[in-house]
Amino acid sequence: MEIYKHMTTQKDDSKKYLMIQPITSLKTYLIIVASMFVVVQNNYAQNSEELVPRVSYWEFGFSGGVSKYMRTTNPSSNAVYKSFNYWDSNLNMGVSLSATKHISPVFSLEFEYLKTTLSGSWNANSGYPVPADVIARGLAVPPAFKTGINQFSLQLNANLNKLFFPKLAGDIWYLYFNGGAGYSLVKYKKGFDLLSGSKSKGMVLYGPGVSFKIDKNINVLAGFTRYIVYTDRLDALSTLATDSNGSMKSILNTNERYNYSYIGITYRLDPRDRKPGRKDELYYKSNIKRSTVWNRFFRHIF
């Protein structure tokens, strides 16, 4: 059904005619459809049969691992190289602290702080030419780089076992996948073109992992995370291109990536565990007849 508004205009100061214009848009329809879906989904869940216990508690964790600079990605349509890495990248130690709030049997929200370093030296066998601005300064190759990273992120973690195989999932181990966003504080320590102070850059992240329970409140985990930082300066070397006037300019939409592989430990902190005879409260009711992945996904949200 379309909703219309009526506008009266005057033509030639003597004739009036009626213009009918739709005031709805695709965005409006999407909002209406999404709202109806949420209402239907919520009502359907309330009339379901299977009762699932509430999962709501905090976990605090620590991890240690190694990070490695991966590559530069230039999404510009006229880029000579879309994805490249000049460097023989080093492995550097990293540590992280995390606080995780479990909000359902499947999903949790995690705040993470990561401290690490990225470094590397020019790889003569990479096949990439030496950047023009490096040659202009009389250098044969760019000097080795070293960049400090202090990073803060907010992530959504999903228990894949309980999401895709809820009837088979146990409590001993599970696979998970996380995704999120945050900011990286980049500190240039060594390289071709250093900037003073720490520069705050936006970033996104994603990665898989596995967690094993070794005690009622203690889990050990291992995984890796890919970080995409929206800067062209992690390696202290800008990606340049020639403009229409023949002068060199920086490519502003270039981003750079690195990996962090880790092992860690988490401790569950739930004050309710200290209450004798505590019983889990009902978190939601789920319909055991639902079998599609999409329905199982929304079952854990509403």
Disulfide bonds with the S-S distance in Angstrom:
none
